[in-house]
Each structure stands twice: as structure tokens, then as C-alpha cells.
Amino acid sequence: MQDHAPPATAPRPPASPRHIPPPTRLRRAPTVGQMARRRFLVAWTKRLLPLLALGLLGAVAFWPEIEGTEERARVAFRRTMQPRAEALRVVNPRYQGIDELNRPFTLTARVGQQEGADEILNLDAPKGDIVMGDGAWIYVQARTGRYDKPAGRLDLAGDVTIYHDNGTMLLTERATVMLDQGSASGDAPVAAQGGFGTLTSEGFELTDRGAVVVFTGQAHAVLEGGR
């Protein structure tokens, strides 16, 4: 009997060494100047950071006082530069009063504007009603008007219409109505019509609260009904 020895294994080839890639960036040692600059920046940064922190805390603490000071200064500046009252604009104003004989009158407008402290109002589309002592009344209207409250004077301009409840109507471009006295007058051409007929003249004067109307300047009348 023969003993069979196991076959001998073939020797393995030696492993190849692992390939190591070269470094992507070469590091260089800092120079003496670079080290000095870095130490200088680090030292100053340590000093500036506490100062910046203190400044920020101070700004937060005193900011309300700074805002209050600016607001007070702004208000004072406005009061100094604008001492006059601003224009007061009122939509659909209504003014009521009585004349020297305690007879009521009412004045309305589409818009009223008062400029400054004076009681003088510029009116858009003014209308006025004046009640007479016998119960009669006079109605006036125009495109624009100027109402002087202390003087009781109403200056009208543009399509001025004065109507008396007896049927008499006056048309002109300018007229002045004294509300306290119940009178009116104008120096612009006027056209009147009523139960008497028609009349044109260069001006008019209405007195005694509408009881008397005087036509001034050259006048031309066309009477009706033989009156």
C-alpha cells in the first residue's frame, strides 16, 4: 500500500502595493510676516468685540429716548413753519342766523371752504332763504359765493337768481346780499320778470326786504295787462 501525499498548492503571487493619489494641494508653511499679521488681527479682534457689544447694548437702551427727541423736534418744526390755520373744507354746510329784526335766514352750499382764522367762507353753489315779516320769503342762488359772517354779507357770482314768492325773479351775473339788513344790489346787467311783465336794466337795488326794487341805469320794460 502506498501513501498518496496531497498535491502541493501553487504559491500566490505577491499583492501589488495600493496606489495612493498625490495630494490635491500642497501646503506651505506660513511665513514670518503672515504669522505676525495673524497675531495682530487676533489681538485687535479680541479688543473690538467687547466695544461693539457695549455699543449695541447702549443703542438698544437709549433708542426710545432718541425716537422721542426726534418726534418732539419734528412737531416743533411744523408748528414754527406753519403757524397759520389750515383751510377748513366742509361738504354741504348749513348756516342759520337772524337779521336785525330777528327774522331768520338760512344759507346752504354744496361745499364751503374757510381759509385761515377769518370767518370768511368760499362757497360752491350757494343757496339762501330769507323770511320776511309778513310771511313772504326771498330765495337766492348762484354758482359761487363768498360769505363774510361777521359783516353778514354774501357776494354772489355766476347765474345769480333772486326770486320773490310774489312771482318776481331777477337774473344777473353779480349781486351782493346783506343778510342782516334783508337787502340786495348789483351793478351788472339784470333781467327781471313777473306779473308786471319783463324789464332789463344796468343794475338793481332791492330794499325794505324785497318790498321795493329799484332798477338803475338805462332800463327797458315791457308791461303786461295794462299795468
Summary of the structure (lengths in Angstrom):
residues: 227
radius of gyration: 49.7
end to end distance: 179.2
largest distance: 180.3
contacts: 543
relative contact order: 0.08
helix: 23%
strand: 39%
